[in-house]
Amino acid sequence: MLDAYIQSYNQAVFETDKPAALDVVNQALSDGFSPEDIVFKLVIPAVELMMTLIEKDPDANLAQHFMTAQIAADVTEKMLEKFSKPPEMIGRVVIGAAYGDLHSLGKRIVSGCLKSLMVDVVDLGTNVSAEKFVDTAMTENAQVIAVSAMMVHTATSEKGSLGVRALLQERGLEQQIKLAVGGAPYRFDPELYIKVGADAWAPDGVTAAKVIVDLIREVKP
C-alpha cells in the first residue's frame, strides 16, 4: 500500500521540502510502485488535499501554494516519461497574464497544478493581448482561457479580460471556450469577475486549477 508514502509525501509538500518529496517518489518507484500509481494515487491526491486546506484557510502560505504546484508539476513530468502508455489529457488551457501585467507567480502556481491534474497547458507568459489569447486558444483547440491580473487597471482594462470576452462573442466561441480569471483584484471584489466578462474566478492559484478543470468539463462533458 502507498499509505506510508502518501503521508511522507504530503508532509514534505506541507513543509515545502522539494528534495524530500522527490526522495519519497524515488523510494516508491524503487519499491515497485508504478509511475501511474505515483501520479494518480500520490501526486493528484496531494494537490486535492492542498485545495481542501486552502478552502478552509484562504490565507494559507503562498510558498506552500507555489511549492505544491512546482513539486506536483516536476514529479508528474518525470513520471509521464515512464508511463507504459501516454495518459489521456482531460483538456487544454491557454494561460497568461493580462495585457500590461508583468506578474507571473500566480500563473505559475496554476500551471503547475494543472499539469499534475492531466491538463495540457499553453503558457503565453506576461503582458498578453486579448487577440493572442483568443487566437492561440483557437489554434490549440483549448477549452479554457485563463487570464491572471495582479492590478485593478489590468484586470478591468478593455485590453484584458473584457477584450477576450468581446472577441469570443464576436467569433461565436462562447460555448467552446470558457474564460477564467484570477489575481488580487478579484479577492478584493469577488463580483469583479462578472464585470470583466469571465465565466469563473478563483481566489488563489491552487483552487484555480480545480475551477479550470470544472470549466473544461463543461465544454467537454
mmCIF file of the C-alpha atoms, coordinates in Angstrom:
data_MODEL
# 
_entry.id   MODEL 
# 
loop_
_atom_site.group_PDB 
_atom_site.id 
_atom_site.type_symbol 
_atom_site.label_atom_id 
_atom_site.label_alt_id 
_atom_site.label_comp_id 
_atom_site.label_asym_id 
_atom_site.label_entity_id 
_atom_site.label_seq_id 
_atom_site.pdbx_PDB_ins_code 
_atom_site.Cartn_x 
_atom_site.Cartn_y 
_atom_site.Cartn_z 
_atom_site.occupancy 
_atom_site.B_iso_or_equiv 
_atom_site.pdbx_formal_charge 
_atom_site.auth_seq_id 
_atom_site.auth_comp_id 
_atom_site.auth_asym_id 
_atom_site.auth_atom_id 
_atom_site.pdbx_PDB_model_num 
ATOM 1   C CA . MET A 1 1   ? 0.000   0.000  0.000   1.00 0.00 ? 1   MET A CA 1 
ATOM 2   C CA . LEU A 1 2   ? 1.082   3.564  -0.684  1.00 0.00 ? 2   LEU A CA 1 
ATOM 3   C CA . ASP A 1 3   ? -0.200  4.890  2.651   1.00 0.00 ? 3   ASP A CA 1 
ATOM 4   C CA . ALA A 1 4   ? 3.236   5.432  4.223   1.00 0.00 ? 4   ALA A CA 1 
ATOM 5   C CA . TYR A 1 5   ? 4.489   7.169  1.087   1.00 0.00 ? 5   TYR A CA 1 
ATOM 6   C CA . ILE A 1 6   ? 1.386   9.365  0.918   1.00 0.00 ? 6   ILE A CA 1 
ATOM 7   C CA . GLN A 1 7   ? 1.940   10.537 4.490   1.00 0.00 ? 7   GLN A CA 1 
ATOM 8   C CA . SER A 1 8   ? 5.645   11.250 3.889   1.00 0.00 ? 8   SER A CA 1 
ATOM 9   C CA . TYR A 1 9   ? 4.999   12.984 0.563   1.00 0.00 ? 9   TYR A CA 1 
ATOM 10  C CA . ASN A 1 10  ? 2.230   15.181 1.992   1.00 0.00 ? 10  ASN A CA 1 
ATOM 11  C CA . GLN A 1 11  ? 4.483   16.134 4.913   1.00 0.00 ? 11  GLN A CA 1 
ATOM 12  C CA . ALA A 1 12  ? 7.302   17.086 2.532   1.00 0.00 ? 12  ALA A CA 1 
ATOM 13  C CA . VAL A 1 13  ? 4.942   19.200 0.420   1.00 0.00 ? 13  VAL A CA 1 
ATOM 14  C CA . PHE A 1 14  ? 3.456   20.847 3.509   1.00 0.00 ? 14  PHE A CA 1 
ATOM 15  C CA . GLU A 1 15  ? 6.990   21.782 4.615   1.00 0.00 ? 15  GLU A CA 1 
ATOM 16  C CA . THR A 1 16  ? 7.811   22.925 1.030   1.00 0.00 ? 16  THR A CA 1 
ATOM 17  C CA . ASP A 1 17  ? 10.717  20.439 1.016   1.00 0.00 ? 17  ASP A CA 1 
ATOM 18  C CA . LYS A 1 18  ? 11.089  19.514 -2.651  1.00 0.00 ? 18  LYS A CA 1 
ATOM 19  C CA . PRO A 1 19  ? 14.127  17.176 -2.249  1.00 0.00 ? 19  PRO A CA 1 
ATOM 20  C CA . ALA A 1 20  ? 12.288  15.206 0.436   1.00 0.00 ? 20  ALA A CA 1 
ATOM 21  C CA . ALA A 1 21  ? 9.198   14.893 -1.771  1.00 0.00 ? 21  ALA A CA 1 
ATOM 22  C CA . LEU A 1 22  ? 11.318  13.626 -4.668  1.00 0.00 ? 22  LEU A CA 1 
ATOM 23  C CA . ASP A 1 23  ? 13.065  11.150 -2.325  1.00 0.00 ? 23  ASP A CA 1 
ATOM 24  C CA . VAL A 1 24  ? 9.649   9.718  -1.381  1.00 0.00 ? 24  VAL A CA 1 
ATOM 25  C CA . VAL A 1 25  ? 8.743   9.342  -5.052  1.00 0.00 ? 25  VAL A CA 1 
ATOM 26  C CA . ASN A 1 26  ? 12.049  7.660  -5.906  1.00 0.00 ? 26  ASN A CA 1 
ATOM 27  C CA . GLN A 1 27  ? 11.701  5.286  -2.950  1.00 0.00 ? 27  GLN A CA 1 
ATOM 28  C CA . ALA A 1 28  ? 8.196   4.339  -4.040  1.00 0.00 ? 28  ALA A CA 1 
ATOM 29  C CA . LEU A 1 29  ? 9.500   3.600  -7.545  1.00 0.00 ? 29  LEU A CA 1 
ATOM 30  C CA . SER A 1 30  ? 12.339  1.510  -6.101  1.00 0.00 ? 30  SER A CA 1 
ATOM 31  C CA . ASP A 1 31  ? 9.827   -0.440 -4.035  1.00 0.00 ? 31  ASP A CA 1 
ATOM 32  C CA . GLY A 1 32  ? 7.931   -1.442 -7.134  1.00 0.00 ? 32  GLY A CA 1 
ATOM 33  C CA . PHE A 1 33  ? 5.128   1.097  -7.431  1.00 0.00 ? 33  PHE A CA 1 
ATOM 34  C CA . SER A 1 34  ? 4.335   2.191  -10.976 1.00 0.00 ? 34  SER A CA 1 
ATOM 35  C CA . PRO A 1 35  ? 4.664   5.751  -12.296 1.00 0.00 ? 35  PRO A CA 1 
ATOM 36  C CA . GLU A 1 36  ? 0.881   5.654  -12.828 1.00 0.00 ? 36  GLU A CA 1 
ATOM 37  C CA . ASP A 1 37  ? 0.365   4.830  -9.125  1.00 0.00 ? 37  ASP A CA 1 
ATOM 38  C CA . ILE A 1 38  ? 2.599   7.703  -8.104  1.00 0.00 ? 38  ILE A CA 1 
ATOM 39  C CA . VAL A 1 39  ? 0.769   10.295 -10.229 1.00 0.00 ? 39  VAL A CA 1 
ATOM 40  C CA . PHE A 1 40  ? -2.816  9.158  -9.641  1.00 0.00 ? 40  PHE A CA 1 
ATOM 41  C CA . LYS A 1 41  ? -2.548  7.924  -6.029  1.00 0.00 ? 41  LYS A CA 1 
ATOM 42  C CA . LEU A 1 42  ? 0.162   10.195 -4.622  1.00 0.00 ? 42  LEU A CA 1 
ATOM 43  C CA . VAL A 1 43  ? 0.561   13.464 -6.531  1.00 0.00 ? 43  VAL A CA 1 
ATOM 44  C CA . ILE A 1 44  ? -3.025  14.249 -7.554  1.00 0.00 ? 44  ILE A CA 1 
ATOM 45  C CA . PRO A 1 45  ? -4.497  13.469 -4.095  1.00 0.00 ? 45  PRO A CA 1 
ATOM 46  C CA . ALA A 1 46  ? -1.824  15.742 -2.565  1.00 0.00 ? 46  ALA A CA 1 
ATOM 47  C CA . VAL A 1 47  ? -2.896  18.622 -4.835  1.00 0.00 ? 47  VAL A CA 1 
ATOM 48  C CA . GLU A 1 48  ? -6.548  17.934 -3.971  1.00 0.00 ? 48  GLU A CA 1 
ATOM 49  C CA . LEU A 1 49  ? -5.665  17.908 -0.259  1.00 0.00 ? 49  LEU A CA 1 
ATOM 50  C CA . MET A 1 50  ? -3.987  21.305 -0.614  1.00 0.00 ? 50  MET A CA 1 
ATOM 51  C CA . MET A 1 51  ? -7.134  22.595 -2.368  1.00 0.00 ? 51  MET A CA 1 
ATOM 52  C CA . THR A 1 52  ? -9.224  21.412 0.595   1.00 0.00 ? 52  THR A CA 1 
ATOM 53  C CA . LEU A 1 53  ? -6.857  23.021 3.114   1.00 0.00 ? 53  LEU A CA 1 
ATOM 54  C CA . ILE A 1 54  ? -6.905  26.311 1.213   1.00 0.00 ? 54  ILE A CA 1 
ATOM 55  C CA . GLU A 1 55  ? -10.711 26.323 1.135   1.00 0.00 ? 55  GLU A CA 1 
ATOM 56  C CA . LYS A 1 56  ? -10.629 26.062 4.946   1.00 0.00 ? 56  LYS A CA 1 
ATOM 57  C CA . ASP A 1 57  ? -7.808  28.605 5.307   1.00 0.00 ? 57  ASP A CA 1 
ATOM 58  C CA . PRO A 1 58  ? -7.706  31.105 2.411   1.00 0.00 ? 58  PRO A CA 1 
ATOM 59  C CA . ASP A 1 59  ? -4.637  32.765 3.956   1.00 0.00 ? 59  ASP A CA 1 
ATOM 60  C CA . ALA A 1 60  ? -2.504  29.628 3.648   1.00 0.00 ? 60  ALA A CA 1 
ATOM 61  C CA . ASN A 1 61  ? 1.162   30.300 2.929   1.00 0.00 ? 61  ASN A CA 1 
ATOM 62  C CA . LEU A 1 62  ? 1.808   31.395 -0.682  1.00 0.00 ? 62  LEU A CA 1 
ATOM 63  C CA . ALA A 1 63  ? 5.123   29.494 -0.612  1.00 0.00 ? 63  ALA A CA 1 
ATOM 64  C CA . GLN A 1 64  ? 3.146   26.326 0.091   1.00 0.00 ? 64  GLN A CA 1 
ATOM 65  C CA . HIS A 1 65  ? 0.877   27.025 -2.902  1.00 0.00 ? 65  HIS A CA 1 
ATOM 66  C CA . PHE A 1 66  ? 3.880   27.531 -5.141  1.00 0.00 ? 66  PHE A CA 1 
ATOM 67  C CA . MET A 1 67  ? 5.849   24.512 -3.916  1.00 0.00 ? 67  MET A CA 1 
ATOM 68  C CA . THR A 1 68  ? 2.800   22.228 -4.054  1.00 0.00 ? 68  THR A CA 1 
ATOM 69  C CA . ALA A 1 69  ? 2.326   23.214 -7.686  1.00 0.00 ? 69  ALA A CA 1 
ATOM 70  C CA . GLN A 1 70  ? 6.014   23.069 -8.550  1.00 0.00 ? 70  GLN A CA 1 
ATOM 71  C CA . ILE A 1 71  ? 6.605   19.688 -6.921  1.00 0.00 ? 71  ILE A CA 1 
ATOM 72  C CA . ALA A 1 72  ? 3.440   18.271 -8.482  1.00 0.00 ? 72  ALA A CA 1 
ATOM 73  C CA . ALA A 1 73  ? 4.407   19.506 -11.949 1.00 0.00 ? 73  ALA A CA 1 
ATOM 74  C CA . ASP A 1 74  ? 8.005   18.257 -11.689 1.00 0.00 ? 74  ASP A CA 1 
ATOM 75  C CA . VAL A 1 75  ? 7.046   14.812 -10.401 1.00 0.00 ? 75  VAL A CA 1 
ATOM 76  C CA . THR A 1 76  ? 4.251   14.452 -12.958 1.00 0.00 ? 76  THR A CA 1 
ATOM 77  C CA . GLU A 1 77  ? 6.527   15.369 -15.859 1.00 0.00 ? 77  GLU A CA 1 
ATOM 78  C CA . LYS A 1 78  ? 9.158   12.859 -14.700 1.00 0.00 ? 78  LYS A CA 1 
ATOM 79  C CA . MET A 1 79  ? 6.565   10.114 -14.223 1.00 0.00 ? 79  MET A CA 1 
ATOM 80  C CA . LEU A 1 80  ? 4.797   10.746 -17.556 1.00 0.00 ? 80  LEU A CA 1 
ATOM 81  C CA . GLU A 1 81  ? 8.032   9.807  -19.341 1.00 0.00 ? 81  GLU A CA 1 
ATOM 82  C CA . LYS A 1 82  ? 7.858   6.411  -17.595 1.00 0.00 ? 82  LYS A CA 1 
ATOM 83  C CA . PHE A 1 83  ? 4.154   5.656  -18.191 1.00 0.00 ? 83  PHE A CA 1 
ATOM 84  C CA . SER A 1 84  ? 3.522   2.395  -20.042 1.00 0.00 ? 84  SER A CA 1 
ATOM 85  C CA . LYS A 1 85  ? 1.319   4.395  -22.427 1.00 0.00 ? 85  LYS A CA 1 
ATOM 86  C CA . PRO A 1 86  ? 0.705   8.159  -22.619 1.00 0.00 ? 86  PRO A CA 1 
ATOM 87  C CA . PRO A 1 87  ? -2.161  9.234  -20.344 1.00 0.00 ? 87  PRO A CA 1 
ATOM 88  C CA . GLU A 1 88  ? -5.230  10.859 -21.795 1.00 0.00 ? 88  GLU A CA 1 
ATOM 89  C CA . MET A 1 89  ? -5.140  14.577 -21.070 1.00 0.00 ? 89  MET A CA 1 
ATOM 90  C CA . ILE A 1 90  ? -8.513  15.869 -19.886 1.00 0.00 ? 90  ILE A CA 1 
ATOM 91  C CA . GLY A 1 91  ? -8.254  19.123 -21.795 1.00 0.00 ? 91  GLY A CA 1 
ATOM 92  C CA . ARG A 1 92  ? -6.177  22.160 -22.686 1.00 0.00 ? 92  ARG A CA 1 
ATOM 93  C CA . VAL A 1 93  ? -5.921  25.673 -21.271 1.00 0.00 ? 93  VAL A CA 1 
ATOM 94  C CA . VAL A 1 94  ? -4.247  28.795 -22.615 1.00 0.00 ? 94  VAL A CA 1 
ATOM 95  C CA . ILE A 1 95  ? -2.910  30.831 -19.710 1.00 0.00 ? 95  ILE A CA 1 
ATOM 96  C CA . GLY A 1 96  ? -1.164  34.174 -19.345 1.00 0.00 ? 96  GLY A CA 1 
ATOM 97  C CA . ALA A 1 97  ? -1.014  37.486 -17.531 1.00 0.00 ? 97  ALA A CA 1 
ATOM 98  C CA . ALA A 1 98  ? -3.301  40.231 -18.818 1.00 0.00 ? 98  ALA A CA 1 
ATOM 99  C CA . TYR A 1 99  ? -2.121  42.932 -21.198 1.00 0.00 ? 99  TYR A CA 1 
ATOM 100 C CA . GLY A 1 100 ? 0.044   45.397 -19.258 1.00 0.00 ? 100 GLY A CA 1 
ATOM 101 C CA . ASP A 1 101 ? 0.593   42.940 -16.375 1.00 0.00 ? 101 ASP A CA 1 
ATOM 102 C CA . LEU A 1 102 ? 4.070   41.526 -15.745 1.00 0.00 ? 102 LEU A CA 1 
ATOM 103 C CA . HIS A 1 103 ? 3.349   39.360 -12.684 1.00 0.00 ? 103 HIS A CA 1 
ATOM 104 C CA . SER A 1 104 ? 3.860   35.620 -13.155 1.00 0.00 ? 104 SER A CA 1 
ATOM 105 C CA . LEU A 1 105 ? 3.917   33.824 -9.767  1.00 0.00 ? 105 LEU A CA 1 
ATOM 106 C CA . GLY A 1 106 ? 0.173   33.146 -9.538  1.00 0.00 ? 106 GLY A CA 1 
ATOM 107 C CA . LYS A 1 107 ? 0.090   31.941 -13.131 1.00 0.00 ? 107 LYS A CA 1 
ATOM 108 C CA . ARG A 1 108 ? 2.992   29.564 -12.465 1.00 0.00 ? 108 ARG A CA 1 
ATOM 109 C CA . ILE A 1 109 ? 1.162   28.073 -9.473  1.00 0.00 ? 109 ILE A CA 1 
ATOM 110 C CA . VAL A 1 110 ? -1.937  27.443 -11.607 1.00 0.00 ? 110 VAL A CA 1 
ATOM 111 C CA . SER A 1 111 ? 0.129   25.897 -14.419 1.00 0.00 ? 111 SER A CA 1 
ATOM 112 C CA . GLY A 1 112 ? 1.929   23.518 -12.069 1.00 0.00 ? 112 GLY A CA 1 
ATOM 113 C CA . CYS A 1 113 ? -1.293  22.241 -10.522 1.00 0.00 ? 113 CYS A CA 1 
ATOM 114 C CA . LEU A 1 114 ? -2.988  21.862 -13.905 1.00 0.00 ? 114 LEU A CA 1 
ATOM 115 C CA . LYS A 1 115 ? -0.127  19.782 -15.304 1.00 0.00 ? 115 LYS A CA 1 
ATOM 116 C CA . SER A 1 116 ? -0.423  17.369 -12.369 1.00 0.00 ? 116 SER A CA 1 
ATOM 117 C CA . LEU A 1 117 ? -4.185  17.099 -13.000 1.00 0.00 ? 117 LEU A CA 1 
ATOM 118 C CA . MET A 1 118 ? -3.589  15.972 -16.603 1.00 0.00 ? 118 MET A CA 1 
ATOM 119 C CA . VAL A 1 119 ? -4.401  19.306 -18.247 1.00 0.00 ? 119 VAL A CA 1 
ATOM 120 C CA . ASP A 1 120 ? -2.263  20.437 -21.183 1.00 0.00 ? 120 ASP A CA 1 
ATOM 121 C CA . VAL A 1 121 ? -1.051  23.989 -20.514 1.00 0.00 ? 121 VAL A CA 1 
ATOM 122 C CA . VAL A 1 122 ? -0.107  26.549 -23.164 1.00 0.00 ? 122 VAL A CA 1 
ATOM 123 C CA . ASP A 1 123 ? 1.633   29.352 -21.239 1.00 0.00 ? 123 ASP A CA 1 
ATOM 124 C CA . LEU A 1 124 ? 1.769   32.651 -23.122 1.00 0.00 ? 124 LEU A CA 1 
ATOM 125 C CA . GLY A 1 125 ? 3.757   34.441 -20.401 1.00 0.00 ? 125 GLY A CA 1 
ATOM 126 C CA . THR A 1 126 ? 3.017   38.001 -19.295 1.00 0.00 ? 126 THR A CA 1 
ATOM 127 C CA . ASN A 1 127 ? 1.602   41.127 -20.966 1.00 0.00 ? 127 ASN A CA 1 
ATOM 128 C CA . VAL A 1 128 ? -0.604  39.100 -23.323 1.00 0.00 ? 128 VAL A CA 1 
ATOM 129 C CA . SER A 1 129 ? -3.063  40.793 -25.679 1.00 0.00 ? 129 SER A CA 1 
ATOM 130 C CA . ALA A 1 130 ? -6.696  39.710 -25.911 1.00 0.00 ? 130 ALA A CA 1 
ATOM 131 C CA . GLU A 1 131 ? -6.144  38.773 -29.565 1.00 0.00 ? 131 GLU A CA 1 
ATOM 132 C CA . LYS A 1 132 ? -3.232  36.498 -28.689 1.00 0.00 ? 132 LYS A CA 1 
ATOM 133 C CA . PHE A 1 133 ? -5.269  34.711 -26.013 1.00 0.00 ? 133 PHE A CA 1 
ATOM 134 C CA . VAL A 1 134 ? -8.158  34.014 -28.362 1.00 0.00 ? 134 VAL A CA 1 
ATOM 135 C CA . ASP A 1 135 ? -6.080  33.267 -31.481 1.00 0.00 ? 135 ASP A CA 1 
ATOM 136 C CA . THR A 1 136 ? -3.958  30.773 -29.529 1.00 0.00 ? 136 THR A CA 1 
ATOM 137 C CA . ALA A 1 137 ? -6.981  29.122 -27.916 1.00 0.00 ? 137 ALA A CA 1 
ATOM 138 C CA . MET A 1 138 ? -8.465  28.599 -31.382 1.00 0.00 ? 138 MET A CA 1 
ATOM 139 C CA . THR A 1 139 ? -5.214  27.280 -32.873 1.00 0.00 ? 139 THR A CA 1 
ATOM 140 C CA . GLU A 1 140 ? -4.535  24.959 -29.922 1.00 0.00 ? 140 GLU A CA 1 
ATOM 141 C CA . ASN A 1 141 ? -8.155  23.803 -29.592 1.00 0.00 ? 141 ASN A CA 1 
ATOM 142 C CA . ALA A 1 142 ? -8.218  24.875 -25.926 1.00 0.00 ? 142 ALA A CA 1 
ATOM 143 C CA . GLN A 1 143 ? -11.367 24.709 -23.818 1.00 0.00 ? 143 GLN A CA 1 
ATOM 144 C CA . VAL A 1 144 ? -10.362 27.486 -21.388 1.00 0.00 ? 144 VAL A CA 1 
ATOM 145 C CA . ILE A 1 145 ? -8.545  30.803 -21.465 1.00 0.00 ? 145 ILE A CA 1 
ATOM 146 C CA . ALA A 1 146 ? -7.141  31.746 -18.042 1.00 0.00 ? 146 ALA A CA 1 
ATOM 147 C CA . VAL A 1 147 ? -6.174  35.382 -17.507 1.00 0.00 ? 147 VAL A CA 1 
ATOM 148 C CA . SER A 1 148 ? -4.180  36.453 -14.460 1.00 0.00 ? 148 SER A CA 1 
ATOM 149 C CA . ALA A 1 149 ? -4.144  40.098 -13.316 1.00 0.00 ? 149 ALA A CA 1 
ATOM 150 C CA . MET A 1 150 ? -2.496  41.476 -10.189 1.00 0.00 ? 150 MET A CA 1 
ATOM 151 C CA . MET A 1 151 ? -3.550  45.108 -10.617 1.00 0.00 ? 151 MET A CA 1 
ATOM 152 C CA . VAL A 1 152 ? -7.023  46.624 -10.876 1.00 0.00 ? 152 VAL A CA 1 
ATOM 153 C CA . HIS A 1 153 ? -6.298  48.504 -14.076 1.00 0.00 ? 153 HIS A CA 1 
ATOM 154 C CA . THR A 1 154 ? -5.007  45.376 -15.861 1.00 0.00 ? 154 THR A CA 1 
ATOM 155 C CA . ALA A 1 155 ? -7.969  43.339 -14.568 1.00 0.00 ? 155 ALA A CA 1 
ATOM 156 C CA . THR A 1 156 ? -10.529 45.870 -15.812 1.00 0.00 ? 156 THR A CA 1 
ATOM 157 C CA . SER A 1 157 ? -8.803  47.113 -18.975 1.00 0.00 ? 157 SER A CA 1 
ATOM 158 C CA . GLU A 1 158 ? -10.591 46.799 -22.314 1.00 0.00 ? 158 GLU A CA 1 
ATOM 159 C CA . LYS A 1 159 ? -7.389  45.090 -23.499 1.00 0.00 ? 159 LYS A CA 1 
ATOM 160 C CA . GLY A 1 160 ? -7.633  42.407 -20.805 1.00 0.00 ? 160 GLY A CA 1 
ATOM 161 C CA . SER A 1 161 ? -10.459 40.001 -19.970 1.00 0.00 ? 161 SER A CA 1 
ATOM 162 C CA . LEU A 1 162 ? -13.078 42.394 -21.374 1.00 0.00 ? 162 LEU A CA 1 
ATOM 163 C CA . GLY A 1 163 ? -11.259 42.258 -24.694 1.00 0.00 ? 163 GLY A CA 1 
ATOM 164 C CA . VAL A 1 164 ? -11.098 38.463 -24.576 1.00 0.00 ? 164 VAL A CA 1 
ATOM 165 C CA . ARG A 1 165 ? -14.849 38.263 -23.898 1.00 0.00 ? 165 ARG A CA 1 
ATOM 166 C CA . ALA A 1 166 ? -15.605 40.672 -26.762 1.00 0.00 ? 166 ALA A CA 1 
ATOM 167 C CA . LEU A 1 167 ? -13.579 38.547 -29.187 1.00 0.00 ? 167 LEU A CA 1 
ATOM 168 C CA . LEU A 1 168 ? -15.201 35.298 -28.005 1.00 0.00 ? 168 LEU A CA 1 
ATOM 169 C CA . GLN A 1 169 ? -18.620 36.884 -28.608 1.00 0.00 ? 169 GLN A CA 1 
ATOM 170 C CA . GLU A 1 170 ? -17.600 38.318 -31.967 1.00 0.00 ? 170 GLU A CA 1 
ATOM 171 C CA . ARG A 1 171 ? -16.286 34.946 -33.175 1.00 0.00 ? 171 ARG A CA 1 
ATOM 172 C CA . GLY A 1 172 ? -19.151 32.875 -31.762 1.00 0.00 ? 172 GLY A CA 1 
ATOM 173 C CA . LEU A 1 173 ? -16.861 30.905 -29.435 1.00 0.00 ? 173 LEU A CA 1 
ATOM 174 C CA . GLU A 1 174 ? -18.544 31.365 -26.058 1.00 0.00 ? 174 GLU A CA 1 
ATOM 175 C CA . GLN A 1 175 ? -19.789 27.775 -25.849 1.00 0.00 ? 175 GLN A CA 1 
ATOM 176 C CA . GLN A 1 176 ? -16.472 26.252 -26.980 1.00 0.00 ? 176 GLN A CA 1 
ATOM 177 C CA . ILE A 1 177 ? -14.069 28.381 -24.924 1.00 0.00 ? 177 ILE A CA 1 
ATOM 178 C CA . LYS A 1 178 ? -14.621 29.426 -21.316 1.00 0.00 ? 178 LYS A CA 1 
ATOM 179 C CA . LEU A 1 179 ? -12.883 32.362 -19.609 1.00 0.00 ? 179 LEU A CA 1 
ATOM 180 C CA . ALA A 1 180 ? -11.391 32.135 -16.101 1.00 0.00 ? 180 ALA A CA 1 
ATOM 181 C CA . VAL A 1 181 ? -9.680  34.937 -14.202 1.00 0.00 ? 181 VAL A CA 1 
ATOM 182 C CA . GLY A 1 182 ? -7.675  35.332 -11.022 1.00 0.00 ? 182 GLY A CA 1 
ATOM 183 C CA . GLY A 1 183 ? -5.402  37.646 -9.070  1.00 0.00 ? 183 GLY A CA 1 
ATOM 184 C CA . ALA A 1 184 ? -5.504  40.122 -6.209  1.00 0.00 ? 184 ALA A CA 1 
ATOM 185 C CA . PRO A 1 185 ? -8.232  42.467 -7.567  1.00 0.00 ? 185 PRO A CA 1 
ATOM 186 C CA . TYR A 1 186 ? -10.722 39.583 -7.639  1.00 0.00 ? 186 TYR A CA 1 
ATOM 187 C CA . ARG A 1 187 ? -10.090 38.764 -3.987  1.00 0.00 ? 187 ARG A CA 1 
ATOM 188 C CA . PHE A 1 188 ? -10.896 42.360 -3.043  1.00 0.00 ? 188 PHE A CA 1 
ATOM 189 C CA . ASP A 1 189 ? -14.076 42.320 -5.147  1.00 0.00 ? 189 ASP A CA 1 
ATOM 190 C CA . PRO A 1 190 ? -15.498 38.795 -5.612  1.00 0.00 ? 190 PRO A CA 1 
ATOM 191 C CA . GLU A 1 191 ? -18.056 40.145 -8.118  1.00 0.00 ? 191 GLU A CA 1 
ATOM 192 C CA . LEU A 1 192 ? -15.390 41.688 -10.338 1.00 0.00 ? 192 LEU A CA 1 
ATOM 193 C CA . TYR A 1 193 ? -15.101 38.559 -12.487 1.00 0.00 ? 193 TYR A CA 1 
ATOM 194 C CA . ILE A 1 194 ? -18.686 39.124 -13.674 1.00 0.00 ? 194 ILE A CA 1 
ATOM 195 C CA . LYS A 1 195 ? -17.924 42.755 -14.539 1.00 0.00 ? 195 LYS A CA 1 
ATOM 196 C CA . VAL A 1 196 ? -14.975 41.733 -16.733 1.00 0.00 ? 196 VAL A CA 1 
ATOM 197 C CA . GLY A 1 197 ? -16.989 39.071 -18.578 1.00 0.00 ? 197 GLY A CA 1 
ATOM 198 C CA . ALA A 1 198 ? -15.414 35.918 -17.087 1.00 0.00 ? 198 ALA A CA 1 
ATOM 199 C CA . ASP A 1 199 ? -17.207 32.614 -16.529 1.00 0.00 ? 199 ASP A CA 1 
ATOM 200 C CA . ALA A 1 200 ? -15.417 31.916 -13.239 1.00 0.00 ? 200 ALA A CA 1 
ATOM 201 C CA . TRP A 1 201 ? -12.675 33.102 -10.907 1.00 0.00 ? 201 TRP A CA 1 
ATOM 202 C CA . ALA A 1 202 ? -10.545 31.650 -8.122  1.00 0.00 ? 202 ALA A CA 1 
ATOM 203 C CA . PRO A 1 203 ? -9.052  33.254 -5.010  1.00 0.00 ? 203 PRO A CA 1 
ATOM 204 C CA . ASP A 1 204 ? -5.680  31.501 -5.338  1.00 0.00 ? 204 ASP A CA 1 
ATOM 205 C CA . GLY A 1 205 ? -3.565  29.522 -7.765  1.00 0.00 ? 205 GLY A CA 1 
ATOM 206 C CA . VAL A 1 206 ? -4.250  26.059 -6.382  1.00 0.00 ? 206 VAL A CA 1 
ATOM 207 C CA . THR A 1 207 ? -8.043  26.491 -6.298  1.00 0.00 ? 207 THR A CA 1 
ATOM 208 C CA . ALA A 1 208 ? -7.856  27.973 -9.804  1.00 0.00 ? 208 ALA A CA 1 
ATOM 209 C CA . ALA A 1 209 ? -6.736  24.611 -11.136 1.00 0.00 ? 209 ALA A CA 1 
ATOM 210 C CA . LYS A 1 210 ? -9.959  22.997 -9.865  1.00 0.00 ? 210 LYS A CA 1 
ATOM 211 C CA . VAL A 1 211 ? -12.065 25.836 -11.289 1.00 0.00 ? 211 VAL A CA 1 
ATOM 212 C CA . ILE A 1 212 ? -10.409 25.436 -14.690 1.00 0.00 ? 212 ILE A CA 1 
ATOM 213 C CA . VAL A 1 213 ? -10.886 21.647 -14.675 1.00 0.00 ? 213 VAL A CA 1 
ATOM 214 C CA . ASP A 1 214 ? -14.586 22.194 -13.941 1.00 0.00 ? 214 ASP A CA 1 
ATOM 215 C CA . LEU A 1 215 ? -14.842 24.621 -16.885 1.00 0.00 ? 215 LEU A CA 1 
ATOM 216 C CA . ILE A 1 216 ? -13.110 22.125 -19.191 1.00 0.00 ? 216 ILE A CA 1 
ATOM 217 C CA . ARG A 1 217 ? -15.694 19.539 -18.185 1.00 0.00 ? 217 ARG A CA 1 
ATOM 218 C CA . GLU A 1 218 ? -18.500 21.962 -19.042 1.00 0.00 ? 218 GLU A CA 1 
ATOM 219 C CA . VAL A 1 219 ? -17.128 22.200 -22.568 1.00 0.00 ? 219 VAL A CA 1 
ATOM 220 C CA . LYS A 1 220 ? -16.089 18.519 -22.803 1.00 0.00 ? 220 LYS A CA 1 
ATOM 221 C CA . PRO A 1 221 ? -18.691 16.605 -20.765 1.00 0.00 ? 221 PRO A CA 1 
# 
